[in-house]
Amino acid sequence: MKLHRLEKRALGRTGFDCTLLGFGALEIGRDWGFGTEEMRRKPGEAEATPVLNRVLDLGVNLIDTARAYHRSEERIGASIAHRRSEYFLATKCGEHSDEPRTYYDFSYDAIARSIDLSRSLLQTDVIDLIQIHFGPDPTRVLDDGETVKAMKEAREAGKVRWLGASPGNELLDRCIESGDFDVLQVGFNLLHQDAAPLIQKACDRGIGILIRSGLGMGWLTGRALTAPRSEWPTTVSKLMELVSGDSAMLHRLALAYLKSQTGISSILVGTKNIAHLEQNADMLADEADPAMVELAARIARDA
């Protein structure tokens, strides 16, 4: 692992400068992804603690979790609460853990209780960013207004600092225009580039942008090689042709594409593997060929 000074970018109007590489803490608390059962399985307690500490040792200063990530908040609190000054802490409400399942409840009381539970599990007095974790009827959540009301009251009570949401692209513009959110989490990657204009619009409004699924949920990494080629999405097949089957090169291009988007504040990369964490830090620090990045983006758009 080469040691790098990680690039930092402003997180919108929050006044916080976050590392371009952020840590998505889903996989340390919940079974997730595709591949073998072992690949999908969350780590044990003893395995999660070194990963979380290595995140901070590398200088990554933004961690994103959620109540729906089962053991994730608890493990963050147990493993690194003593290093709380080193990271900006984001979590989500609305989708609740009932391990191994989750359920949705966006009522005022449920959100208020969820925020207090998150603070307790995370072992922190103040959560830096609380975000709506939308479910199957996201428009109704915004129309009802109970979730946002509870979040605003938590902010007024000093329990959270900033408000955010993690909407699908169909609600992204409404969230920008509402004025309620300081940070928005957006699904965006080489395979799905449609949100680019709205990312820039949000940035122009002073809204921080966190990227989820920046590596296509594994399709833009070596994990794609664990799936039969007949199951590869068409775009993935064409991008693999571009890199002559070199999945590490595709991974590098996927991160470089995100890095080239000036409206992005931080790219949330989730892993339970320290080597993969370090690999992502290395790849983001390296400079990829801009012409190759643009060619990959064009191939993906045209696929």
Phi, psi and omega in degrees: 000117173284139179271129183232156168272112185291136177299141176242147178224153179293135176267074179056222184272007183290339184084002181261135174261112183258154176291142179301327173270114173252165181251120174268118192265021180298310190290343178278351182234350186213140174300137186199157170094189177245171184114198182290165178301321179296320179295326184277338189288136177292154179286165173281173181305312185294335179275329183289322184300312178298324179297311182297320179290326178292325175308310182288323179299327178286345182099001175297128188239018176224125179236130182242128179223195181192154173300327183287354182271023174055258188273000189299309182299316180301318182288324175299313179300315183290328189267323189224013177301330180289351178246027189304329182290350185268354185214148171277127189248118179243136172221181186226158179225161179114316170258124190248152180275131168220067191311132009271008180258173168228163176216163183250136173205110184254017180290159181305310184297319181295320180291318179299315179294321181297317180297317179295320178295318178300316179300319180293312182294322180282352179056051179220145177285325185230128172271130182293319184219123173251130186237148174283128176259089189296155179240214188286344181228066188295327180299319180297325179300315179289321180296317181294319175081355183293322181296311180296322178300313180296322179294317179295322179291327175295323177294316179298328180277359179080016180275333177224158181259318188225154181249142180214179178207155179236073186273163165288165184298335181291339179252359187299315181295320178298319179296322177296312185290338184295329184077002183277340193243134179271335182219140175233139177258127190235136172279116188202133178194182180305325183282334183225094188255004189299333186280359186307313180296324180286328174299316179293322178299315179298316178302316180296335179271002180083019180264129177287147182237120172256137182258124172255155179056036181294338178253024175061036181055032177103345182291342180258021179227184179296344179298333179301330182289347178278348179260146176302144183300332178295341180264355181292135170301151182306318182296320179298317179300317181291323178290323176296325175297319180301320184261014178054039176079006181275096184295330178295322177294319177297317176304313180297317180294322180298317178290321180296324177299314179295319180300329182285348181272107188291341181282350183276133177271313183207145178256116181276113179246122182260140176198159172244011187241120182298320180299320178292322176301313180293324178299317179295321177298316178299314184294321179290332180285330181286156177258117177275160178294115182303324180294322179291322178297316181293323178296317177298318180295321181290319178299318181293321180294324185272349185293000000 
